[in-house]
Amino acid sequence: MGLMRRRTYIVDKKLQYRLLGYNAIYFFITVTALSLALFTPLIFEISDPTLSPRQQAEVAGKILYLHSYLWPAFLLVLVILGFHSVLVSNKIAGPLYRFRATFQKIVEGDISGSARIRKGDLLINEQTKIDEMISVLKSKIGRIQTEEAAMGELLAQIHGQELSTEQKAVLTQLEGHHERLEKEAKFFKVA
């Protein structure tokens, strides 16, 4: 049997709840506008004192009809939009979560990986750019590490030769710089 993985839809609570809140605000603005557009003319119509009781009853029937079908439909749309908002925000928050993990690895000196997101997630272009950035960074750091190693070999060759006092002082300074460069270059894990 295959390993069943539980899917988490709320990855970044702050971001996803904020997006859900924005969608709720848009929904309530839309509901308010539609309600005003549908009910206001009927309210003005039923308030007209020239209407006969039969005509007022017809308008009241229209208002009751709208109330009985419109609000359940709005509630259903609210639930559907809520679920859809969580699903779509997951396709944004999931990649952002992975990008943050990749960035943390880079901060720690590990540039051996890349940013991978799930099939169907959004932010594909950002993943491509992050992978491109990591590739260039790997290449540059690899070259720096190669050059640092070559510098170490040359310094070792020079160290074995007879040098004047001034040259020894300069060599000592170069070796100090080389040690610091070597330490910084070894911080990064390329492979």
N, C-alpha and C positions, 0 to 999 in steps of 0.2 A: 504494500500500500504506500502511496505517496504521502509525503509529509504535508499535513494541512497547516497552512499559515493563516493566522487570524489577521484580517485587514483592519488597520486602524484608520478611521476616516478623519479624526481630529488629531492632526500632527502638530500644528502650531496654534494653540488655543487663541492667543491674542490676535493673530492675523485673521484666522478663520471666523472667529466671533465678530470681529470688526466688519468683515465683508458681509457676514450674515445680517448684522445690524443695518448696514447700508442698504442691502436688498430689502429689508423689512421697511425701512423709511421710504424707499421708492414705491414699494407695494402700497403702503398706507396713503401716500400722496396720490397714487393712481386711483385707489378705492375712493378717496375723498372727492376727487375730481369727477369720477363717474357717478357717484352718489348724488353729488350736487347737480350734475347735468340731467340725471334721470328724475330725481325727486323734486327739485325746485319748481319746475313748471307745473307739476301735479299739485304741489302745495298751494301755489298761487291760484291754480284753477279751482281747487276745492274751497278756497277762501273767498271766492267771488260770490257776493251776496245775491247776484241776479240768477244764480243757478237754481233750478228746481230740485227738490229732494231726490228725485229719481236720477238726475244728472250728477248730483253730489255722491249718490250711492255708486254710480258707475266709476267716478274718479276714485272714490275710496276703494272700490274693488281693484282698480289698477294698482293703487298704492300697496294694498295687501298682497296682490299677486307678485309685485316686484319684491316686497319684503320676504315672501315665502321662498322665492327661488334665487334671488340675487345673493343674499348673505351666505347660504350654504355653498353656493358656487365660489364666492370669494374665499370662504374658509378652505375649501378644497384646493383652490389655486395657491393660497398661502402655504399650506402643507407641502404641496408639490414644489413650490419655489424654494421652500426651506430645505428640503432634501436635495434638490438640484444645486442649491448654493453650497451646501456642505460638500457634495461630490466634486463640483468644479473647483472649489477652493482647495480641496485635497490635491488636485492635479497641479496646483501652484505651490501649496505649502510643502508637499512631499519633495519636489525638486529643491526648494529653498533649504529644507532640512539637510538634504544630501550635500548641497553646495557649502553650507556652513561646516559640515563635517570635513569636507575636502579642504576648506580654508583653514580649519583648525590643524589638520595634518601638516599643511604647508607651514603654518606658524611654528609647529614643532619640528620642522626640518625635513619632513617626509614628503618628497615630491615624486614618489614612485608610482602613485596611483593616478586615477583620473576621476572625473565627475560622471557618474552613471545614474541615469534616471530610468523609471519604468516606461514600458511601452504605453503610449496614450497620455503620458504626462505632458503638460505644457512647459514652456521655457526651453524648448529644444535648441533654439538659436543661442541662448545663454550657455547651455551645456557645451555647445560646439566651441564658443569663444573661450570658456574656461579650460577645455581640453587643449585648445591651441595655446593658451597662455602657459599651461603646465608643460606642454611639449617644448616651447621655446625656453622656458626656465630650466628644464632638464638639460637641454642642449647647452645652454650658456654655462650652467654650473658644472656640467661634465667637462667642458673645455677649460674652465677655471681650475678644476681639480687636476686635469692632465698637465696644464701649464705649471701648476704649483708643484707637482711631482717632478717635472723636468727641472724646475728651479732648484729643488732640493738636491737633485743629483749634481747639478753644476756647482752648487755651493759646497757640496762634499768634495768635489774634485779640486776646487780652489783652496779649500781648507787644508788639503794635503801638500800644497806648494809652499815654498818659502816666500814670505811676504814682509814688506817693511812694516814698521809700527803703524803708520798711517793706514796702510792697506788692511792690516789686521783689525784696526778700529772700525773701518768701513765694513769689513767682512762681518764683524760682530753685530753691527747695526743691521746689515742685510739678513743675517741669520735670525735676529730678533723679529724683524718684519716677516720673514718666512715662517717662523713658528706661529705667529699670530694668524697669518694667512692660511696656514695649514689647519689650524684649529677651526677657523671660520668655514673653510671649505669642507671639512669633515662633518660639520654640523648637518649638512644636507645629505639625505639618503636618496640617491638617484635611482638605483636599480631595485 
